[in-house]
Amino acid sequence: MTENTAGETGQVETHEFQSEARQLLQLMIHSIYSNKDIFLRELVSNASDALDKLRLETYRDKELQADTDDLHIEIDLDTEARTVTVRDNGIGMSRDDVVNLIGTIAKSGTAEFLRKLKEAKDEAKGAAGQDLIGQFGVGFYSSFMVADKVTLVTRRAGTGEGVRWESAGEGTYTIEPVADAPQGTSVTLHLKPVDDEDHLYDYASPWKIREIVKRYSDFITWPVKMAKTGTPEASAPEEDTSEDGAGEAAAPELETVNSMKALWARSKDEVSDEEYHEFYKHISHDWTDPLETVRMQAEGTFEYQALLFLPSRAPMDLFMRDAKRGVQLYVKRVFIMDDCEALMPNYLRFVKGVVDAQDLSLNVSREILQQDRQIRAIRRRLEKKVLATVKTMMTEDAEKYATFWREFGRAVKEGLLDDPENREQILEISSFASTHHAENPTSLRDYVSRMKDGQEHIYFATGESRGTIENSPHLEAFRAKGYEVLILTDPVDEMWVDGVTGFDGKSFQSVAKGEVDLGDDKTTDEQKADYADLLKWMSASLSESVKEVRLSSRLTTSPSCVVGDAGDLTPTLEKMYRAMGQELPQVKRILELNPEHPLVTGLRTAYGENPADATLAETAELLHGMALLAEGGELSDPSRFLALVADRAAKVL
């Protein structure tokens, strides 16, 4: 319904929202936005777009009669009247523009939207609503979250007449012509009362508005100006001293409240290291300089800029489950969200920085990203850029790389499980402790370059500490032959070694799993025959604890060791799963005997002379217990083991 009445400036048209439009507007006001502050972000963003459009239009149309001097956004506050006005001197709008753009919410299609919303399942209503509302482009209506009336006055550049639009966000809105409207658009919000429970702050307060501008609009291209606080011009009108004595108040002195310093949008030559470092400290709340600065600029299908930082030290919450992660997201320099997880994988959660995209599929509140190919494409490029930066650091600055890997290597290795697409790149930048060097870790590339002639595998050992691994009997044969073994002590190492097939054509092989063939197995056929009966008997005697007893080709000095089959869980991994509350069946391992050790040869002789001797079973238990202790494992019955040791020691004395 439309009513026409005569106003001071011309014909006033009153338009009635349809019932569906009223429902949609209420949904916008009460349901979509989780943070009321963003009403100002939306208005400033719209004003910035209007200034961009004016600049573009003046390039296209040299005859356009438009004022392009001092293009800016201004925010005026009236604390007594409790109004906030956001104005720009940009492109402005005609009457048709206002009806078509600002009045979009009342156009056809609203009923269809509500029908789809009602048809959606209860658990999907929120997501469906956000997707569909996003088609309407109604960020302007967020004003009604904080205002009970909104007045818009606008004039399109190059035209002579403006228009006023006004609504209380309920049943109707009015449109009327305005003869003396300035170029651009001003939006005046008549604020609702302060309501702490509904997060309605004192938006007529200068400090609050400045805080919101700094948070959301600090880096937009255009200056955002406000009256200076604490100046005579801002606090009280000055009396006019001109000859006519009109007594008009002097305009308040304005100051720019946003920095407009989007470092990522400036060329590298224009920004100093100090500026980058200060920006990093600002967004990360870290007081140390970053280890490395990463710049990106993508053009073409997806245009975006990124300014990323690798910190010089790990945050305390790096491995806390609820820790925030991700980079800041901007769209056309307008802040959208902190900790945008969609743009950075979990294993790179320590990376800080900003991504500024020209166009992204956001929902209407700009608070949640739609999972589309743009987001996935940007994320893939960011991942590869960060990994390539670390690779360059690895080859060109060993000291800086060593710092990076010491602080973040444990997190990066999670990507070997989570990111199969970049697994090779992650392996390339990874370093591991090894038996080759007591202090400095080695890259896999360097390991492969040192491999022995005929060596087919990259050998590794996992455990809780370097000391435990180095003293393990599993390494004896490898040490004797001069084979290098990677020493893996991080919990994540227990996980990725089973999922990663190899590197540079070489497969990974645990020194504590499966059969070991180092090319000179000293276990002879004669020994196998001599030990056959003992091994069969020990396998039966220890059947509750071990899967099998066999002769070993990996032992040189120790009497025994325990190993797993190729597909078995390691003891450490089994312990991790149990600590997480997962019930697992008992994992039985294999007991290997050194056929040349005196204790083992003595046991074989004793068994051959008197297989019924009861002490033989105790000796078998001791061999198994010693093997567990040698690898840093745990005994199932420590008291019994100690009693057996004490008894044997007493007999010797």
Order of alpha helices (4+ residues) and beta strands (2+ residues): beta-beta-alpha-alpha-beta-beta-alpha-alpha-alpha-beta-beta-beta-beta-alpha-beta-alpha-beta-alpha-beta-beta-beta-beta-beta-alpha-alpha-alpha-alpha-beta-beta-alpha-beta-alpha-alpha-beta-alpha-beta-beta-alpha-beta-beta-alpha-beta-alpha-alpha-alpha
